[in-house]
Amino acid sequence: MFCIRYIFLVELLICFVYDSFMLFEIGRQIRCERKRRKISQEKLAHELGMSRSTISQIEAGIVREIGVRKLIRILDCLGLEMRVRSAGSPPTLEELRGDA
C-alpha cells in the first residue's frame, strides 16, 4: 500500500511540476509578445475585458485557473497561437529556428 501511495504522489508531483512549467512558459511567451508590441498590461486587460491582475498572474504563470476561451482571446489579441503535439516529441525545425 505504501508503494502505491508513493508512486501516486510522485506521479502527481511530476504532473504538477510539468503543468506549472507549461503555465510559466505560456505566460512568458504572452509577456514577451505584449512587450514587443509595446502594449501595457492595463491596455491589454481593458481590450479583453479582464483585470490587469489577471494578465499579470497569467504572465507570471501563477494564475489559479484560466479557461481555454480566455487564453485563446489573449493569444488572438497578440497574434499568437497555441499548437498541440505529442508530449516528449522533439522540437520541429521551425521551432528550433524560432520560426514557429
Stockholm file with secondary structure:
# STOCKHOLM 1.0

chainA/1-100         MFCIRYIFLVELLICFVYDSFMLFEIGRQIRCERKRRKISQEKLAHELGMSRSTISQIEAGIVREIGVRKLIRILDCLGLEMRVRSAGSPPTLEELRGDA
#=GR chainA/1-100 SS CHHHHHHHHHHHHHHHHHHHHHHHHHHHHHHHHHHHTTCCHHHHHHHHTCCHHHHHHHHHTCCSCCCHHHHHHHHHHTTCCCCCCCTTCCCCHHHHHTCC
#=GC SS_cons         CHHHHHHHHHHHHHHHHHHHHHHHHHHHHHHHHHHHTTCCHHHHHHHHTCCHHHHHHHHHTCCSCCCHHHHHHHHHHTTCCCCCCCTTCCCCHHHHHTCC
//
